[in-house]
């Protein structure tokens, strides 16, 4: 199966005859602050080392992550972007059944279908797309030893959150069954109260739980690709590491982990930007006609358009790209996701919305 993603601005610009510098990409949820000065300096400093192979053990990056998460390095698995880990977990665990929320990130399904897993969906109903332990329990009861539940928290594309207390109930239920719980926390760094939603602090109590994190979105390095998994099941971590080829992480990405995790100035700047722009863009979007907007939790906003036109196609004519969610299960071409960007860019998005929605209503 082919999975569509956002972030293909250069290709879209080329397809429509636009200059990329004239376009705005709201389809990819990347920190608009871009590369920090410390990251730029480290990349330049590391360039000459590209004539050598990376450290095959990635000891410095693992040590930095171990300090950041207060865990042993043996519980850390680095990856070439977080998505790689889902494919590796599929090849290692090979569950007969995997339970997914829906709608959610489509790469999960693709990864586990490749090893023949049966996909079970717990459908999240609009307009809130929320769930509880009680609502998901019937699906959990149908799982067996070796099966797997994969939950994206915050969920992509809806942004909905599930508190740690609920996840602990799921983890314990699955532990007793001998089944796995995988948490994709790719956007967790954007939350100021992440402890209330992350399972990282509870990994020591649940060897059946694996947390997957991404460094590419918060630190704006999607082109470098850097993610990791955490689990107290060190045998699983070691086994996956053993079955993969060497040097899966490039030297530039490996050099950045110790730098970005300690970049407190960048962390504070991101927090200040998101607090301001999340509130601003949500307020502006909810004021527009025919949009049912879900309250955001991180750096993107999900909504449903009640009109009949394709907002994505209309906004392309304004040289603005947004993410249509038509290819997600249990969504359609009326559902969209937009990234939160700078104030200037967010204002341009709102003006474009007003323009196209005004034309749709017959007002010019």
C-alpha positions as CSV (number, residue, x, y, z in Angstrom):
1,X,0.0,0.0,0.0
2,X,1.1,3.5,-0.8
3,X,0.8,6.1,2.0
4,X,0.5,9.8,1.3
5,X,2.3,12.4,3.5
6,X,2.4,16.1,3.8
7,X,5.6,18.1,3.3
8,X,5.9,17.7,-0.5
9,X,5.9,21.4,-1.2
10,X,8.6,21.5,-3.9
11,X,6.9,18.8,-5.9
12,X,3.5,20.6,-5.6
13,X,5.0,23.9,-6.5
14,X,6.6,22.3,-9.6
15,X,3.4,20.6,-10.6
16,X,1.5,23.9,-10.6
17,X,4.2,26.1,-12.0
18,X,4.9,28.0,-8.8
19,X,8.2,29.1,-7.3
20,X,8.7,27.3,-4.0
21,X,9.7,30.5,-2.3
22,X,6.3,32.0,-3.1
23,X,4.4,29.1,-1.4
24,X,3.6,28.3,2.1
25,X,3.5,24.7,3.4
26,X,1.0,24.0,6.1
27,X,0.9,20.3,5.3
28,X,3.9,19.3,7.4
29,X,4.0,19.7,11.1
30,X,7.5,21.0,11.5
31,X,8.7,23.6,14.0
32,X,8.7,26.9,12.0
33,X,11.5,28.3,14.1
34,X,13.8,26.2,11.9
35,X,17.3,25.1,12.7
36,X,18.7,26.6,15.9
37,X,22.0,28.4,15.8
38,X,23.5,25.7,17.9
39,X,22.4,23.0,15.4
40,X,23.8,25.0,12.5
41,X,27.1,25.4,14.2
42,X,27.3,21.7,15.1
43,X,26.5,20.7,11.5
44,X,29.3,22.9,10.2
45,X,31.6,21.6,12.9
46,X,30.8,18.0,12.0
47,X,31.2,18.3,8.2
48,X,34.8,17.2,8.1
49,X,34.0,14.0,10.0
50,X,31.9,12.8,7.1
51,X,35.0,11.2,5.7
52,X,34.8,8.7,8.6
53,X,32.1,6.1,9.4
54,X,29.8,7.0,12.2
55,X,30.3,5.4,15.6
56,X,28.4,2.2,15.1
57,X,27.3,2.1,18.7
58,X,26.2,5.8,18.8
59,X,27.4,6.0,22.3
60,X,27.3,9.8,22.6
61,X,23.7,10.1,21.3
62,X,22.6,7.3,23.6
63,X,24.3,8.8,26.6
64,X,22.6,12.2,25.9
65,X,19.2,10.5,25.6
66,X,19.8,8.4,28.7
67,X,20.6,11.5,30.7
68,X,17.6,13.3,29.2
69,X,15.2,10.5,30.1
70,X,17.0,9.2,33.2
71,X,17.3,5.7,31.9
72,X,20.1,3.3,31.0
73,X,21.5,3.4,27.5
74,X,20.5,-0.2,27.0
75,X,16.9,0.9,26.9
76,X,17.4,3.2,23.9
77,X,17.2,2.3,20.2
78,X,18.2,5.0,17.8
79,X,16.6,5.1,14.4
80,X,16.7,6.9,11.0
81,X,13.5,8.7,11.9
82,X,10.7,7.4,14.2
83,X,8.8,5.7,11.4
84,X,11.7,3.2,10.8
85,X,11.0,1.7,14.3
86,X,7.4,0.7,13.4
87,X,8.7,-1.5,10.6
88,X,11.4,-3.0,12.8
89,X,8.9,-3.8,15.5
90,X,6.7,-5.4,12.9
91,X,9.5,-7.6,11.7
92,X,10.6,-8.6,15.2
93,X,7.3,-9.0,17.0
94,X,5.2,-10.3,14.0
95,X,1.9,-10.1,15.9
96,X,-1.0,-12.1,14.6
97,X,-3.3,-9.1,15.5
98,X,-2.6,-5.4,15.9
99,X,-5.1,-2.9,17.3
100,X,-5.0,0.6,15.9
101,X,-7.1,3.7,16.6
102,X,-8.7,5.2,13.5
103,X,-8.1,7.7,12.1
104,X,-4.3,7.7,12.8
105,X,-0.9,7.7,11.1
106,X,-1.2,5.3,8.2
107,X,2.4,4.0,8.3
108,X,1.5,1.7,11.2
109,X,-0.9,-0.3,9.1
110,X,1.6,-0.5,6.2
111,X,4.4,-1.7,8.4
112,X,2.4,-4.5,10.1
113,X,0.6,-5.6,7.0
114,X,4.0,-6.5,5.5
115,X,4.4,-9.2,8.1
116,X,0.9,-10.5,7.7
117,X,-0.7,-9.0,10.9
118,X,-4.5,-8.7,11.0
119,X,-5.4,-5.1,11.5
120,X,-8.2,-4.3,14.0
121,X,-9.5,-0.7,14.2
122,X,-11.0,1.0,17.1
123,X,-12.9,3.8,15.3
124,X,-12.8,7.2,16.9
125,X,-16.0,9.0,16.3
126,X,-16.2,12.7,15.6
127,X,-16.5,15.5,16.5
128,X,-14.2,14.8,19.5
129,X,-12.3,11.6,18.3
130,X,-11.7,10.6,21.9
131,X,-11.7,7.2,23.7
132,X,-11.6,5.7,27.1
133,X,-10.3,2.4,28.6
134,X,-13.9,1.2,28.8
135,X,-14.6,2.0,25.2
136,X,-11.6,0.2,23.9
137,X,-11.8,-2.8,26.3
138,X,-13.9,-5.0,24.0
139,X,-11.2,-4.8,21.3
140,X,-8.5,-5.4,23.9
141,X,-10.2,-8.6,25.1
142,X,-10.0,-10.0,21.6
143,X,-6.2,-9.9,21.7
144,X,-3.8,-12.8,22.6
145,X,-0.3,-13.2,23.8
146,X,2.2,-11.7,21.3
147,X,-0.4,-9.3,19.9
148,X,0.2,-5.6,19.8
149,X,-1.7,-2.3,20.4
150,X,-0.3,0.9,18.8
151,X,-1.5,4.3,20.0
152,X,-0.4,7.6,18.7
153,X,-0.5,10.2,21.6
154,X,-1.1,13.0,20.7
155,X,-2.9,11.4,17.8
156,X,-2.1,12.4,14.2
157,X,-4.1,13.9,12.5
158,X,-6.7,14.8,15.2
159,X,-4.3,16.0,17.9
160,X,-6.4,14.3,20.6
161,X,-4.7,13.3,23.8
162,X,-5.2,10.4,26.2
163,X,-3.9,10.8,29.8
164,X,-1.3,8.6,31.3
165,X,-3.8,7.1,33.8
166,X,-5.8,5.6,30.9
167,X,-2.7,4.3,29.2
168,X,-1.6,2.6,32.4
169,X,-4.8,0.7,32.5
170,X,-4.2,-0.5,28.9
171,X,-0.6,-1.4,29.7
172,X,-1.5,-3.5,32.7
173,X,-4.3,-5.3,30.8
174,X,-1.9,-6.1,28.0
175,X,0.8,-7.1,30.4
176,X,-1.4,-9.8,31.9
177,X,-2.2,-11.0,28.4
178,X,1.4,-11.1,27.3
179,X,0.7,-8.5,24.6
180,X,2.6,-5.3,23.7
181,X,1.7,-1.7,23.9
182,X,3.5,0.7,21.6
183,X,3.1,4.5,22.1
184,X,4.0,6.9,19.3
185,X,4.9,10.1,21.1
186,X,6.3,11.9,18.1
187,X,4.7,15.2,19.1
188,X,5.0,14.9,22.9
189,X,7.8,17.5,23.1
190,X,5.3,20.2,22.1
191,X,3.3,19.7,25.3
192,X,4.4,21.7,28.3
193,X,2.6,19.2,30.6
194,X,3.8,16.1,28.9
195,X,4.2,14.1,32.1
196,X,0.4,13.9,32.3
197,X,0.3,12.1,28.9
198,X,3.7,10.4,28.3
199,X,4.5,6.8,29.4
200,X,8.2,7.3,29.6
201,X,8.3,7.6,33.4
202,X,6.4,4.3,33.7
203,X,8.5,2.1,31.4
204,X,10.4,0.6,34.3
205,X,7.1,-1.1,35.5
206,X,6.1,-2.4,32.1
207,X,8.4,-4.4,29.9
208,X,5.6,-4.9,27.4
209,X,5.6,-1.1,26.6
210,X,7.7,0.6,23.9
211,X,7.7,4.4,23.5
212,X,8.7,5.8,20.2
213,X,9.9,9.5,19.9
214,X,10.8,11.7,17.0
215,X,13.4,14.5,17.2
216,X,12.7,15.7,13.6
217,X,9.5,17.6,14.2
218,X,10.3,19.6,17.3
219,X,13.8,20.4,16.3
220,X,13.0,21.0,12.6
221,X,15.4,18.4,11.2
222,X,13.1,16.1,9.1
223,X,15.8,16.0,6.3
224,X,18.3,14.5,8.7
225,X,16.0,11.8,10.1
226,X,16.4,11.0,13.8
227,X,14.1,9.1,16.1
228,X,14.4,6.6,18.9
229,X,12.5,4.0,21.0
230,X,12.6,3.5,24.8
231,X,11.7,0.3,26.6
232,X,12.8,-1.4,29.8
233,X,12.7,-4.6,27.7
234,X,16.4,-4.5,27.0
235,X,16.3,-7.9,25.3
236,X,13.8,-6.6,22.7
237,X,15.9,-3.4,22.2
238,X,19.1,-5.5,21.7
239,X,17.4,-8.0,19.4
240,X,16.1,-5.3,17.1
241,X,19.5,-3.6,17.1
242,X,21.2,-6.8,16.2
243,X,19.0,-7.6,13.2
244,X,19.4,-4.3,11.5
245,X,22.3,-3.3,9.3
246,X,25.1,-1.2,10.8
247,X,25.3,2.6,10.4
248,X,21.6,3.2,10.2
249,X,22.1,6.7,11.6
250,X,24.3,9.2,9.7
251,X,27.1,11.1,11.4
252,X,25.4,14.5,11.2
253,X,22.2,13.2,13.0
254,X,24.3,11.4,15.6
255,X,26.3,14.5,16.4
256,X,23.1,16.6,16.9
257,X,21.4,14.6,19.7
258,X,23.6,15.8,22.5
259,X,23.3,19.4,21.3
260,X,19.6,19.7,20.7
261,X,18.5,18.0,23.9
262,X,20.4,20.7,25.9
263,X,19.3,23.7,23.8
264,X,17.1,25.3,26.5
265,X,16.9,28.6,24.6
266,X,15.3,26.8,21.6
267,X,13.0,24.9,23.9
268,X,11.7,28.2,25.5
269,X,11.4,29.9,22.2
270,X,9.3,27.1,20.8
271,X,7.1,27.1,23.9
272,X,6.5,30.8,23.6
273,X,5.8,30.6,19.9
274,X,3.3,27.7,20.2
275,X,1.4,29.2,23.2
276,X,0.8,32.4,21.2
277,X,0.2,31.0,17.7
278,X,-1.9,28.0,18.8
279,X,-4.4,30.2,20.5
280,X,-4.4,32.7,17.7
281,X,-4.8,30.3,14.8
282,X,-7.5,28.3,16.6
283,X,-9.5,31.4,17.3
284,X,-9.2,32.7,13.7
285,X,-10.2,29.3,12.2
286,X,-13.2,28.9,14.5
287,X,-14.5,32.3,13.4
288,X,-14.6,31.2,9.7
289,X,-17.9,29.8,8.3
290,X,-18.4,26.1,7.6
291,X,-15.4,24.9,9.6
292,X,-15.8,22.6,12.6
293,X,-12.4,22.9,14.3
294,X,-11.0,20.6,17.0
295,X,-9.2,22.3,19.8
296,X,-5.5,21.9,19.2
297,X,-3.1,20.3,21.7
298,X,0.2,20.5,19.8
299,X,1.5,22.2,16.6
300,X,-1.3,21.4,14.2
301,X,-5.1,21.8,14.0
302,X,-7.6,19.4,12.6
303,X,-11.0,20.4,11.2
304,X,-13.9,19.4,9.1
305,X,-15.2,21.6,6.2
306,X,-19.0,21.5,5.8
307,X,-19.0,22.8,2.2
308,X,-18.7,20.8,-1.0
309,X,-15.6,22.2,-2.5
310,X,-12.0,21.0,-2.1
311,X,-10.4,23.4,0.2
312,X,-7.0,21.9,-0.6
313,X,-7.4,22.6,-4.3
314,X,-8.8,26.1,-3.7
315,X,-5.9,27.0,-1.4
316,X,-3.3,25.7,-3.9
317,X,-4.4,28.5,-6.2
318,X,-3.4,30.9,-3.3
319,X,0.0,29.1,-3.2
320,X,-0.8,27.5,0.1
321,X,-0.7,23.8,0.8
322,X,-2.7,22.1,3.5
323,X,-3.1,18.4,4.4
324,X,-6.2,16.8,3.1
325,X,-7.0,13.8,5.3
326,X,-9.1,12.0,2.7
327,X,-6.6,9.0,2.7
328,X,-7.0,8.3,6.4
329,X,-9.4,5.5,7.3
330,X,-12.8,6.7,8.5
331,X,-12.2,10.3,7.2
332,X,-13.0,11.8,3.9
333,X,-12.1,14.8,1.7
334,X,-14.0,17.1,4.1
335,X,-11.3,16.6,6.8
336,X,-8.1,18.6,6.9
337,X,-5.1,19.3,9.0
338,X,-3.0,22.5,9.1
339,X,0.3,23.1,10.8
340,X,0.7,26.1,13.1
341,X,3.4,28.4,11.8
342,X,4.6,32.0,12.4
343,X,2.1,34.9,13.0
344,X,2.8,36.3,9.5
345,X,2.3,32.9,7.8
346,X,-0.8,32.1,9.9
347,X,-2.3,35.5,9.0
348,X,-1.7,34.7,5.3
349,X,-3.4,31.4,5.7
350,X,-6.5,33.0,7.4
351,X,-6.7,35.6,4.6
352,X,-6.5,32.9,2.0
353,X,-9.3,31.0,3.8
354,X,-11.5,34.1,3.9
355,X,-10.9,34.6,0.2
356,X,-11.8,31.1,-0.9
357,X,-14.7,30.6,1.5
358,X,-16.1,34.0,0.4
359,X,-16.0,32.8,-3.2
360,X,-17.7,29.5,-2.2
361,X,-20.5,31.5,-0.5
362,X,-20.9,33.7,-3.6
363,X,-19.3,36.7,-1.9
364,X,-16.3,38.3,-3.7
